[in-house]
Amino acid sequence: MEERDRRIILTEDRQIDAVARLVAAFAAIVTPRAIVFCDDEADEALLAKIADRSTAYIPREHMPMLMMSNWRRDYLTGLQHLALNLMITECC
């Protein structure tokens, strides 16, 4: 099975609305600058739909930026950063 075959696709309006409500809740409670979606599960068109629907619940000026990122790359980069930091601080 290919990686892309496991992709979760939000196509129904009620699914997009549910994610839009989560975005609005995060924006109201945490006030993040951005909300990052895994690029395996979202694309630019979907993020645009979510952002558009989210404005029904919060004003556009309070909307966090919705962006995509590669989860695996981000995870490995974080591990590398932690390991290097540990090596540097433990050796001296």
TIBA-472939 format. One record per residue: x, y, z negated of N, C-alpha, C in turn; residue number from 0. Coordinates in steps of 0.2 Angstrom, whole numbers, plus 5000, padded with zeros to 4 digits. Layout:
BEGIN
- n.east:n.north:n.up:ca.east:ca.north:ca.up:c.east:c.north:c.up:k
- X:Y:Z:X:Y:Z:X:Y:Z:NUM
...
This chain:
BEGIN
- n.east:n.north:n.up:ca.east:ca.north:ca.up:c.east:c.north:c.up:k
- 5004:4994:5000:5000:5000:5000:5004:5006:5000:0
- 5003:5011:5004:5007:5017:5005:5005:5022:4999:1
- 5010:5026:4998:5008:5031:4992:5002:5035:4994:2
- 5001:5037:5000:4996:5041:5002:4989:5038:5002:3
- 4989:5031:5002:4983:5027:5002:4980:5028:4995:4
- 4984:5030:4990:4981:5030:4983:4978:5037:4982:5
- 4978:5041:4986:4976:5048:4986:4969:5049:4983:6
- 4968:5053:4978:4961:5055:4976:4958:5060:4980:7
- 4953:5060:4983:4950:5065:4987:4944:5067:4984:8
- 4943:5074:4983:4937:5077:4981:4934:5080:4986:9
- 4928:5077:4988:4925:5080:4994:4918:5082:4993:10
- 4915:5080:4987:4908:5082:4986:4908:5088:4982:11
- 4903:5092:4983:4903:5099:4980:4903:5098:4972:12
- 4899:5093:4970:4899:5092:4962:4906:5091:4959:13
- 4910:5087:4963:4917:5086:4961:4921:5092:4961:14
- 4921:5096:4966:4924:5102:4967:4922:5107:4961:15
- 4915:5107:4960:4913:5111:4955:4915:5109:4948:16
- 4916:5103:4947:4918:5100:4940:4926:5103:4939:17
- 4930:5102:4944:4937:5105:4944:4937:5112:4943:18
- 4932:5116:4946:4932:5123:4946:4930:5125:4939:19
- 4926:5121:4936:4924:5123:4929:4930:5122:4924:20
- 4934:5116:4925:4940:5115:4921:4945:5121:4922:21
- 4946:5123:4928:4950:5129:4930:4948:5135:4926:22
- 4941:5136:4926:4938:5142:4922:4939:5141:4915:23
- 4939:5135:4912:4940:5134:4905:4947:5135:4903:24
- 4951:5132:4907:4959:5133:4906:4960:5141:4906:25
- 4958:5144:4911:4959:5151:4911:4956:5155:4905:26
- 4951:5153:4903:4948:5157:4897:4951:5155:4890:27
- 4954:5149:4890:4957:5147:4883:4964:5148:4883:28
- 4968:5146:4888:4975:5146:4888:4978:5152:4892:29
- 4974:5155:4897:4976:5161:4901:4983:5159:4904:30
- 4983:5154:4908:4990:5152:4912:4991:5157:4918:31
- 4997:5158:4920:4998:5161:4926:4996:5157:4932:32
- 4998:5150:4931:4996:5145:4937:4994:5139:4934:33
- 4990:5135:4938:4988:5128:4937:4991:5124:4942:34
- 4995:5119:4941:4998:5115:4946:4995:5109:4947:35
- 4993:5107:4953:4990:5101:4955:4996:5097:4959:36
- 4995:5090:4958:5000:5086:4961:4998:5086:4969:37
- 5003:5086:4973:5002:5086:4980:4999:5080:4983:38
- 4999:5075:4979:4996:5068:4981:4989:5069:4981:39
- 4986:5073:4977:4979:5074:4975:4976:5080:4978:40
- 4979:5085:4980:4977:5091:4983:4980:5094:4989:41
- 4977:5097:4993:4980:5101:4998:4978:5108:4998:42
- 4980:5112:5002:4979:5120:5002:4971:5121:5003:43
- 4968:5117:5007:4961:5118:5009:4957:5116:5002:44
- 4959:5111:4999:4955:5109:4993:4956:5115:4987:45
- 4963:5117:4987:4964:5122:4982:4960:5129:4983:46
- 4959:5130:4990:4955:5136:4992:4948:5135:4989:47
- 4945:5129:4990:4938:5128:4988:4937:5128:4981:48
- 4942:5126:4977:4942:5126:4970:4942:5133:4968:49
- 4947:5137:4970:4948:5144:4968:4941:5148:4970:50
- 4939:5147:4976:4932:5150:4978:4927:5148:4973:51
- 4926:5142:4971:4921:5140:4967:4922:5142:4960:52
- 4928:5143:4958:4930:5145:4951:4928:5152:4950:53
- 4927:5156:4955:4925:5163:4954:4918:5164:4952:54
- 4914:5159:4953:4907:5159:4950:4907:5159:4943:55
- 4913:5157:4939:4913:5156:4932:4917:5161:4929:56
- 4923:5164:4932:4927:5169:4930:4928:5174:4935:57
- 4930:5180:4933:4932:5185:4938:4938:5183:4942:58
- 4938:5185:4948:4944:5184:4952:4951:5186:4950:59
- 4950:5192:4946:4956:5195:4944:4959:5191:4938:60
- 4955:5187:4935:4958:5183:4929:4959:5176:4931:61
- 4959:5174:4938:4960:5168:4940:4968:5166:4940:62
- 4970:5160:4938:4977:5159:4938:4978:5157:4945:63
- 4984:5157:4947:4986:5154:4954:4986:5147:4954:64
- 4983:5144:4959:4982:5137:4960:4988:5135:4965:65
- 4992:5130:4963:4997:5128:4967:4998:5121:4967:66
- 5002:5118:4972:5004:5111:4972:5011:5110:4971:67
- 5012:5104:4969:5019:5102:4967:5020:5095:4968:68
- 5026:5093:4969:5028:5085:4969:5029:5083:4962:69
- 5025:5079:4960:5025:5077:4953:5032:5073:4952:70
- 5033:5068:4956:5039:5064:4955:5045:5068:4955:71
- 5046:5073:4960:5052:5077:4960:5052:5081:4954:72
- 5047:5084:4951:5047:5088:4945:5049:5084:4939:73
- 5046:5078:4939:5048:5074:4933:5055:5072:4933:74
- 5058:5070:4938:5065:5069:4939:5069:5075:4938:75
- 5067:5080:4940:5071:5086:4939:5071:5088:4931:76
- 5066:5087:4928:5065:5089:4921:5069:5084:4917:77
- 5069:5077:4919:5074:5073:4916:5081:5074:4916:78
- 5083:5076:4922:5090:5078:4924:5092:5084:4919:79
- 5087:5089:4919:5089:5095:4915:5090:5093:4908:80
- 5085:5089:4905:5086:5087:4898:5092:5083:4897:81
- 5094:5079:4901:5100:5075:4900:5106:5079:4901:82
- 5107:5084:4905:5112:5088:4906:5113:5093:4900:83
- 5107:5095:4897:5107:5099:4892:5110:5096:4885:84
- 5107:5089:4885:5110:5085:4879:5117:5084:4880:85
- 5120:5082:4885:5127:5081:4886:5131:5087:4885:86
- 5129:5093:4887:5132:5099:4885:5132:5101:4878:87
- 5127:5100:4875:5126:5102:4868:5129:5097:4863:88
- 5129:5091:4865:5132:5086:4860:5140:5085:4861:89
- 5143:5087:4866:5150:5086:4867:5154:5091:4863:90
- 5152:5097:4862:5156:5102:4859:5154:5103:4852:91
